[in-house]
C-alpha cells in the first residue's frame, strides 16, 4: 500500500466493517454457546466448536454482502469453502485451544473466556479474509502465500 493512494483508508473502513460484522457474530456465537452449554448441557469444548461454526457461516454471509461486497467471486461456493477452511479453522481451533486454556486451566467463566478467545483470533481472521479469501479479483496469489496490496 502506498501512502496517499487511499489504500489505508479503504483498509481501515473495511476493518471497521469487519469488526461490525464480527460483533454481531460474537452475539450469535455467545447465544449458541449458551444454548448448547447451559440449555443442552453439551461439553463446553464441543459447544464452543459448534457455536464458532455457526458464527463463521453467519459472518461469511455478511462479509460477502457488506465487508467485501466489491470482491465477491463468481465461484461463491469456492469462496465460502476458502473462508470456512481459513477463518473457520482459525476460529474453531483457536477458540477450542484458547478455551481449554482460559476456561479449562485458568477456570475463567466460559462466556468471558470465549470473549477473550474471539478477540485473539480476530486480527488473523481479518488478514486472511482480506488477503486471501476476498482478495481483489484481479490479484493473483501463488499457492501458499497471502497477497499484499
N, CA, C and O of each residue as an XYZ file, in Angstrom:
596
protein
N       0.849     -1.178      0.000
C       0.000      0.000      0.000
C       0.887      1.230      0.000
O       1.795      1.350      0.823
N       0.632      2.119     -0.896
C       1.393      3.358     -0.981
C       0.640      4.455     -0.245
O      -0.589      4.520     -0.267
N       1.427      5.326      0.415
C       0.811      6.459      1.112
C       0.143      7.371      0.092
O       0.703      7.625     -0.974
N      -1.032      7.856      0.405
C      -1.721      8.804     -0.451
C      -2.585      8.187     -1.531
O      -3.281      8.915     -2.240
N      -2.566      6.864     -1.683
C      -3.382      6.257     -2.738
C      -4.750      5.804     -2.239
O      -5.525      5.237     -3.009
N      -5.057      6.041     -0.977
C      -6.358      5.686     -0.435
C      -6.458      4.258      0.076
O      -7.483      3.875      0.640
N      -5.409      3.466     -0.113
C      -5.445      2.063      0.318
C      -5.617      1.932      1.818
O      -6.392      1.101      2.293
N      -4.894      2.754      2.563
C      -5.004      2.678      4.027
C      -6.407      3.049      4.485
O      -6.947      2.434      5.405
N      -6.994      4.046      3.851
C      -8.357      4.454      4.203
C      -9.351      3.337      3.897
O     -10.215      3.022      4.717
N      -9.222      2.738      2.707
C     -10.112      1.624      2.340
C      -9.926      0.441      3.285
O     -10.896     -0.185      3.712
N      -8.675      0.144      3.604
C      -8.414     -0.960      4.536
C      -8.982     -0.650      5.912
O      -9.551     -1.529      6.559
N      -8.834      0.594      6.368
C      -9.384      0.992      7.665
C     -10.902      0.880      7.697
O     -11.471      0.393      8.674
N     -11.554      1.327      6.637
C     -13.011      1.216      6.557
C     -13.429     -0.248      6.521
O     -14.403     -0.637      7.167
N     -12.695     -1.058      5.768
C     -13.001     -2.484      5.699
C     -12.803     -3.142      7.065
O     -13.572     -4.023      7.448
N     -11.760     -2.710      7.808
C     -11.503     -3.230      9.149
C     -12.676     -2.895     10.077
O     -13.086     -3.727     10.886
N     -13.210     -1.686      9.961
C     -14.373     -1.305     10.773
C     -15.590     -2.160     10.413
O     -16.305     -2.629     11.298
N     -15.821     -2.360      9.121
C     -16.936     -3.217      8.690
C     -16.740     -4.641      9.198
O     -17.681     -5.268      9.684
N     -15.517     -5.146      9.083
C     -15.196     -6.489      9.552
C     -15.536     -6.628     11.039
O     -16.139     -7.617     11.456
N     -15.149     -5.641     11.822
C     -15.414     -5.691     13.257
C     -16.897     -5.523     13.579
O     -17.381     -6.108     14.548
N     -17.616     -4.746     12.800
C     -19.061     -4.620     12.987
C     -19.742     -5.970     12.773
O     -20.553     -6.408     13.589
N     -19.396     -6.618     11.662
C     -19.944     -7.957     11.402
C     -19.501     -8.908     12.512
O     -20.286     -9.725     12.993
N     -18.244     -8.791     12.910
C     -17.726     -9.644     13.966
C     -18.460     -9.478     15.285
O     -18.687    -10.453     16.002
N     -18.831     -8.241     15.607
C     -19.591     -8.012     16.847
C     -20.944     -8.734     16.816
O     -21.369     -9.331     17.805
N     -21.595     -8.665     15.680
C     -22.860     -9.387     15.548
C     -22.589    -10.892     15.632
O     -23.338    -11.633     16.269
N     -21.509    -11.329     14.982
C     -21.127    -12.738     15.034
C     -20.804    -13.200     16.452
O     -21.086    -14.342     16.816
N     -20.218    -12.320     17.244
C     -19.948    -12.650     18.650
C     -21.260    -12.910     19.377
O     -21.375    -13.853     20.160
N     -22.246    -12.062     19.107
C     -23.557    -12.271     19.715
C     -24.147    -13.613     19.310
O     -24.688    -14.338     20.145
N     -24.040    -13.941     18.025
C     -24.527    -15.234     17.530
C     -23.773    -16.364     18.232
O     -24.378    -17.322     18.712
N     -22.450    -16.239     18.287
C     -21.631    -17.285     18.889
C     -21.946    -17.469     20.371
O     -22.106    -18.599     20.833
N     -22.037    -16.372     21.118
C     -22.316    -16.478     22.549
C     -23.711    -17.034     22.812
O     -23.905    -17.821     23.739
N     -24.672    -16.632     22.005
C     -26.032    -17.152     22.163
C     -26.071    -18.657     21.920
O     -26.651    -19.407     22.705
N     -25.449    -19.093     20.824
C     -25.434    -20.520     20.514
C     -24.642    -21.283     21.584
O     -25.043    -22.370     22.000
N     -23.515    -20.710     22.026
C     -22.733    -21.357     23.075
C     -23.556    -21.524     24.349
O     -23.564    -22.599     24.948
N     -24.240    -20.478     24.757
C     -25.060    -20.546     25.974
C     -26.183    -21.567     25.819
O     -26.467    -22.326     26.746
N     -26.824    -21.586     24.643
C     -27.900    -22.560     24.422
C     -27.386    -23.997     24.457
O     -28.014    -24.877     25.046
N     -26.240    -24.225     23.821
C     -25.698    -25.578     23.776
C     -25.129    -26.026     25.117
O     -25.300    -27.177     25.520
N     -24.451    -25.109     25.807
C     -23.815    -25.470     27.087
C     -24.830    -25.489     28.222
O     -24.942    -26.484     28.937
N     -25.553    -24.419     28.387
C     -26.481    -24.327     29.520
C     -27.822    -24.986     29.223
O     -28.423    -25.597     30.106
N     -28.290    -24.868     27.996
C     -29.593    -25.431     27.649
C     -29.547    -26.921     27.385
O     -30.362    -27.676     27.916
N     -28.582    -27.356     26.553
C     -28.489    -28.773     26.183
C     -27.423    -29.523     26.979
O     -27.290    -30.739     26.845
N     -26.669    -28.806     27.800
C     -25.643    -29.387     28.677
C     -24.555    -30.134     27.919
O     -24.052    -31.160     28.378
N     -24.194    -29.598     26.737
C     -23.080    -30.181     25.994
C     -21.770    -29.805     26.671
O     -21.704    -28.816     27.401
N     -20.744    -30.583     26.432
C     -19.398    -30.256     26.880
C     -19.014    -28.879     26.337
O     -19.348    -28.553     25.197
N     -18.324    -28.075     27.130
C     -18.027    -26.699     26.716
C     -17.146    -26.630     25.471
O     -17.249    -25.665     24.714
N     -16.286    -27.619     25.235
C     -15.445    -27.593     24.041
C     -16.250    -27.934     22.787
O     -16.082    -27.281     21.757
N     -17.112    -28.931     22.853
C     -17.981    -29.257     21.723
C     -18.941    -28.102     21.451
O     -19.150    -27.719     20.300
N     -19.524    -27.549     22.515
C     -20.432    -26.406     22.359
C     -19.704    -25.233     21.723
O     -20.275    -24.531     20.888
N     -18.449    -25.011     22.106
C     -17.652    -23.923     21.533
C     -17.447    -24.133     20.042
O     -17.649    -23.205     19.260
N     -17.048    -25.339     19.628
C     -16.810    -25.613     18.212
C     -18.076    -25.401     17.385
O     -18.019    -24.805     16.309
N     -19.203    -25.879     17.871
C     -20.469    -25.703     17.148
C     -20.905    -24.245     17.101
O     -21.421    -23.780     16.084
N     -20.701    -23.533     18.185
C     -21.056    -22.109     18.227
C     -20.172    -21.304     17.282
O     -20.648    -20.388     16.612
N     -18.897    -21.641     17.228
C     -17.973    -20.943     16.324
C     -18.367    -21.191     14.877
O     -18.389    -20.255     14.078
N     -18.677    -22.427     14.525
C     -19.060    -22.723     13.143
C     -20.330    -21.980     12.748
O     -20.449    -21.517     11.614
N     -21.269    -21.863     13.666
C     -22.476    -21.084     13.394
C     -22.120    -19.630     13.105
O     -22.648    -19.029     12.170
N     -21.222    -19.069     13.914
C     -20.794    -17.679     13.709
C     -20.002    -17.530     12.413
O     -20.123    -16.504     11.744
N     -19.203    -18.517     12.043
C     -18.424    -18.469     10.798
C     -19.359    -18.375      9.596
O     -19.134    -17.562      8.700
N     -20.397    -19.191      9.568
C     -21.365    -19.145      8.459
C     -22.066    -17.791      8.440
O     -22.195    -17.172      7.384
N     -22.515    -17.334      9.596
C     -23.144    -16.011      9.705
C     -22.213    -14.928      9.167
O     -22.613    -14.104      8.345
N     -20.968    -14.940      9.640
C     -20.021    -13.897      9.246
C     -19.707    -13.932      7.759
O     -19.599    -12.880      7.129
N     -19.557    -15.122      7.186
C     -19.289    -15.208      5.752
C     -20.391    -14.511      4.967
O     -20.117    -13.705      4.078
N     -21.633    -14.824      5.299
C     -22.755    -14.236      4.565
C     -22.742    -12.715      4.652
O     -23.010    -12.036      3.661
N     -22.435    -12.177      5.818
C     -22.391    -10.720      5.965
C     -21.134    -10.116      5.342
O     -21.201     -9.037      4.754
N     -19.996    -10.788      5.456
C     -18.774    -10.263      4.824
C     -18.933    -10.234      3.307
O     -18.473     -9.305      2.643
N     -19.574    -11.238      2.781
C     -19.801    -11.305      1.339
C     -20.687    -10.142      0.864
O     -20.468     -9.591     -0.216
N     -21.661     -9.782      1.657
C     -22.624     -8.751      1.250
C     -22.269     -7.344      1.730
O     -22.815     -6.364      1.224
N     -21.363     -7.236      2.698
C     -21.107     -5.940      3.320
C     -19.615     -5.590      3.342
O     -19.214     -4.577      2.768
N     -18.808     -6.397      3.983
C     -17.396     -6.055      4.177
C     -16.622     -6.079      2.874
O     -15.911     -5.126      2.555
N     -16.752     -7.156      2.120
C     -16.009     -7.329      0.872
C     -16.950     -7.466     -0.312
O     -16.689     -8.265     -1.211
N     -18.025     -6.716     -0.335
C     -19.007     -6.887     -1.413
C     -18.416     -6.560     -2.782
O     -18.924     -7.034     -3.798
N     -17.359     -5.763     -2.825
C     -16.699     -5.441     -4.088
C     -15.749     -6.547     -4.550
O     -15.178     -6.457     -5.637
N     -15.579     -7.577     -3.741
C     -14.643     -8.644     -4.067
C     -15.292    -10.025     -4.096
O     -14.587    -11.027     -3.980
N     -16.572    -10.106     -4.242
C     -17.247    -11.402     -4.248
C     -16.918    -12.114     -5.556
O     -17.056    -11.548     -6.640
N     -16.487    -13.347     -5.434
C     -16.110    -14.145     -6.599
C     -17.344    -14.733     -7.271
O     -18.392    -14.889     -6.644
N     -17.208    -15.053     -8.535
C     -18.297    -15.736     -9.230
C     -18.495    -17.133     -8.652
O     -19.614    -17.644     -8.613
N     -17.412    -17.739     -8.208
C     -17.467    -19.066     -7.594
C     -17.684    -18.895     -6.089
O     -16.769    -19.087     -5.289
N     -18.911    -18.530     -5.726
C     -19.222    -18.228     -4.324
C     -19.024    -19.433     -3.419
O     -18.574    -19.286     -2.282
N     -19.353    -20.617     -3.906
C     -19.168    -21.804     -3.083
C     -17.681    -22.010     -2.772
O     -17.317    -22.337     -1.642
N     -16.837    -21.818     -3.772
C     -15.394    -21.949     -3.554
C     -14.913    -20.903     -2.542
O     -14.072    -21.194     -1.691
N     -15.449    -19.697     -2.642
C     -15.076    -18.640     -1.702
C     -15.550    -18.992     -0.288
O     -14.834    -18.751      0.684
N     -16.750    -19.558     -0.173
C     -17.253    -19.991      1.130
C     -16.366    -21.089      1.710
O     -16.060    -21.078      2.903
N     -15.958    -22.027      0.878
C     -15.089    -23.117      1.353
C     -13.752    -22.551      1.819
O     -13.247    -22.941      2.872
N     -13.171    -21.627      1.037
C     -11.915    -20.992      1.459
C     -12.091    -20.265      2.786
O     -11.227    -20.349      3.659
N     -13.204    -19.554      2.944
C     -13.470    -18.829      4.182
C     -13.597    -19.808      5.343
O     -13.025    -19.590      6.411
N     -14.337    -20.871      5.136
C     -14.551    -21.852      6.192
C     -13.251    -22.558      6.568
O     -12.995    -22.801      7.748
N     -12.429    -22.889      5.573
C     -11.172    -23.585      5.845
C     -10.116    -22.677      6.472
O      -9.230    -23.162      7.175
N     -10.197    -21.383      6.232
C      -9.200    -20.467      6.808
C      -9.754    -19.801      8.055
O      -9.326    -20.109      9.168
N     -10.707    -18.887      7.878
C     -11.289    -18.197      9.034
C     -11.955    -19.187      9.979
O     -11.856    -19.054     11.199
N     -12.624    -20.163      9.421
C     -13.270    -21.170     10.252
C     -12.261    -21.959     11.064
O     -12.456    -22.185     12.259
N     -11.177    -22.381     10.413
C     -10.152    -23.155     11.122
C      -9.473    -22.317     12.196
O      -9.268    -22.785     13.316
N      -9.124    -21.077     11.856
C      -8.514    -20.189     12.854
C      -9.470    -20.016     14.026
O      -9.061    -20.087     15.186
N     -10.730    -19.790     13.723
C     -11.718    -19.557     14.774
C     -11.976    -20.810     15.606
O     -11.961    -20.753     16.836
N     -12.209    -21.931     14.948
C     -12.539    -23.145     15.698
C     -11.340    -23.636     16.503
O     -11.450    -23.837     17.713
N     -10.203    -23.832     15.848
C      -9.045    -24.349     16.574
C      -8.524    -23.336     17.590
O      -8.164    -23.699     18.710
N      -8.487    -22.059     17.191
C      -8.060    -21.029     18.129
C      -8.981    -20.941     19.330
O      -8.519    -20.847     20.467
N     -10.287    -20.973     19.081
C     -11.249    -20.901     20.175
C     -11.173    -22.127     21.079
O     -11.168    -21.993     22.303
N     -11.116    -23.309     20.496
C     -11.081    -24.525     21.324
C      -9.791    -24.570     22.150
O      -9.829    -24.864     23.345
N      -8.648    -24.280     21.512
C      -7.385    -24.305     22.255
C      -7.350    -23.242     23.349
O      -6.948    -23.515     24.480
N      -7.774    -22.031     23.000
C      -7.746    -20.965     23.998
C      -8.824    -21.162     25.061
O      -8.610    -20.800     26.218
N      -9.971    -21.723     24.699
C     -10.987    -22.045     25.705
C     -10.446    -23.087     26.676
O     -10.688    -23.007     27.881
N      -9.722    -24.053     26.154
C      -9.114    -25.071     27.026
C      -8.183    -24.399     28.028
O      -8.147    -24.773     29.201
N      -7.434    -23.408     27.559
C      -6.513    -22.693     28.441
C      -7.267    -21.797     29.427
O      -7.086    -21.917     30.639
N      -8.118    -20.893     28.903
C      -8.798    -19.931     29.776
C      -9.833    -20.589     30.685
O      -9.797    -20.414     31.903
N     -10.753    -21.345     30.090
C     -11.833    -21.947     30.891
C     -11.355    -23.206     31.604
O     -11.694    -23.430     32.766
N     -10.563    -24.033     30.907
C     -10.122    -25.291     31.491
C      -9.021    -25.132     32.520
O      -9.156    -25.602     33.650
N      -7.931    -24.475     32.144
C      -6.782    -24.351     33.048
C      -6.922    -23.207     34.039
O      -6.676    -23.382     35.233
N      -7.316    -22.036     33.548
C      -7.399    -20.858     34.420
C      -8.746    -20.726     35.133
O      -8.893    -19.905     36.038
N      -9.727    -21.536     34.725
C     -11.064    -21.527     35.329
C     -11.793    -20.194     35.168
O     -12.569    -19.793     36.035
N     -11.538    -19.516     34.053
C     -12.284    -18.300     33.717
C     -13.684    -18.760     33.317
O     -13.794    -19.758     32.605
N     -14.754    -18.092     33.733
C     -16.105    -18.487     33.311
C     -16.172    -18.592     31.779
O     -15.576    -17.785     31.066
N     -16.906    -19.596     31.288
C     -16.825    -19.940     29.874
C     -17.230    -18.818     28.923
O     -16.640    -18.705     27.848
N     -18.213    -17.982     29.269
C     -18.587    -16.888     28.358
C     -17.502    -15.819     28.310
O     -17.193    -15.311     27.232
N     -16.919    -15.466     29.447
C     -15.815    -14.498     29.469
C     -14.605    -15.069     28.730
O     -13.945    -14.357     27.973
N     -14.319    -16.340     28.947
C     -13.202    -16.985     28.257
C     -13.416    -16.961     26.748
O     -12.470    -16.771     25.984
N     -14.657    -17.152     26.324
C     -14.955    -17.137     24.898
C     -14.745    -15.751     24.297
O     -14.289    -15.639     23.159
N     -15.066    -14.704     25.035
C     -14.804    -13.342     24.550
C     -13.301    -13.102     24.368
O     -12.891    -12.469     23.396
N     -12.484    -13.601     25.290
C     -11.029    -13.471     25.153
C     -10.538    -14.178     23.892
O      -9.719    -13.638     23.147
N     -11.042    -15.385     23.660
C     -10.570    -16.153     22.516
C     -10.980    -15.510     21.193
O     -10.209    -15.516     20.234
N     -12.174    -14.964     21.141
C     -12.646    -14.291     19.928
C     -11.733    -13.110     19.598
O     -11.356    -12.908     18.443
N     -11.391    -12.350     20.606
C     -10.507    -11.197     20.424
C      -9.146    -11.631     19.889
O      -8.594    -10.992     18.994
N      -8.618    -12.698     20.428
C      -7.299    -13.187     20.000
C      -7.293    -13.632     18.536
O      -6.287    -13.463     17.847
N      -8.376    -14.183     18.063
C      -8.437    -14.723     16.695
C      -8.803    -13.682     15.635
O      -8.577    -13.913     14.448
N      -9.361    -12.547     16.039
C      -9.938    -11.620     15.059
C      -8.918    -10.988     14.118
O      -9.207    -10.834     12.932
N      -7.753    -10.622     14.597
C      -6.752     -9.986     13.730
C      -6.320    -10.945     12.627
O      -6.231    -10.555     11.462
N      -6.053    -12.185     12.985
C      -5.642    -13.170     11.989
C      -6.757    -13.410     10.971
O      -6.492    -13.550      9.777
N      -7.982    -13.455     11.438
C      -9.103    -13.676     10.529
C      -9.267    -12.537      9.534
O      -9.555    -12.784      8.363
N      -9.091    -11.293      9.974
C      -9.197    -10.170      9.050
C      -8.128    -10.263      7.970
O      -8.427    -10.112      6.785
N      -6.898    -10.508      8.367
C      -5.803    -10.571      7.393
C      -6.014    -11.684      6.377
O      -5.795    -11.480      5.183
N      -6.429    -12.842      6.829
C      -6.678    -13.952      5.910
C      -7.867    -13.634      5.002
O      -7.821    -13.916      3.805
N      -8.921    -13.056      5.555
C     -10.077    -12.689      4.744
C      -9.728    -11.653      3.692
O     -10.120    -11.778      2.531
N      -8.994    -10.636      4.099
C      -8.671     -9.534      3.196
C      -7.641     -9.922      2.139
O      -7.745     -9.501      0.987
N      -6.664    -10.709      2.519
C      -5.551    -11.004      1.618
C      -5.689    -12.309      0.848
O      -4.976    -12.531     -0.130
N      -6.604    -13.178      1.285
C      -6.716    -14.478      0.622
C      -8.143    -14.785      0.172
O      -8.384    -14.968     -1.022
N      -9.077    -14.844      1.092
C     -10.439    -15.271      0.750
C     -11.130    -14.252     -0.146
O     -11.696    -14.610     -1.179
N     -11.083    -12.980      0.252
C     -11.759    -11.925     -0.508
C     -10.745    -10.993     -1.170
O     -10.985     -9.790     -1.269
N      -9.634    -11.531     -1.617
C      -8.618    -10.674     -2.252
C      -9.205    -10.028     -3.502
O     -10.185    -10.508     -4.073
N      -8.588     -8.942     -3.905
C      -9.061     -8.279     -5.120
C      -9.110     -9.275     -6.259
O      -8.213    -10.104     -6.408
N     -10.156     -9.192     -7.062
C     -10.406    -10.187     -8.106
C      -9.313    -10.230     -9.169
O      -9.089    -11.281     -9.770
N      -8.637     -9.132     -9.411
C      -7.592     -9.111    -10.438
C      -6.220     -9.436     -9.852
O      -5.205     -9.240    -10.520
N      -6.177     -9.915     -8.647
C      -4.939    -10.165     -7.947
C      -4.664    -11.664     -7.916
O      -5.472    -12.434     -7.396
N      -3.542    -12.075     -8.463
C      -3.187    -13.496     -8.420
C      -2.332    -13.744     -7.183
O      -1.564    -12.880     -6.758
N      -2.473    -14.917     -6.622
C      -1.735    -15.272     -5.424
C      -1.083    -16.626     -5.636
O      -1.767    -17.605     -5.935
N       0.262    -16.694     -5.481
C       0.911    -18.003     -5.575
C       0.408    -18.896     -4.442
O       0.104    -18.415     -3.351
N       0.323    -20.178     -4.705
C      -0.146    -21.129     -3.699
C       0.762    -21.046     -2.484
O       1.986    -21.016     -2.607
N       0.144    -21.008     -1.307
C       0.894    -20.986     -0.063
C       1.266    -19.605      0.425
O       1.991    -19.487      1.413
N       0.793    -18.540     -0.238
C       1.106    -17.190      0.210
C      -0.172    -16.405      0.431
O      -1.253    -16.792     -0.014
N      -0.018    -15.295      1.132
C      -1.122    -14.372      1.330
C      -0.775    -13.107      0.575
O       0.308    -12.550      0.759
N      -1.679    -12.648     -0.268
C      -1.409    -11.484     -1.121
C      -1.357    -10.223     -0.308
O      -2.023    -10.117      0.721
N      -0.575     -9.261     -0.752
C      -0.498     -7.936     -0.135
C      -0.995     -6.909     -1.127
O      -0.885     -7.104     -2.338
N      -1.548     -5.802     -0.616
C      -1.996     -4.725     -1.519
C      -0.832     -4.007     -2.126
O      -1.021     -3.075     -2.908
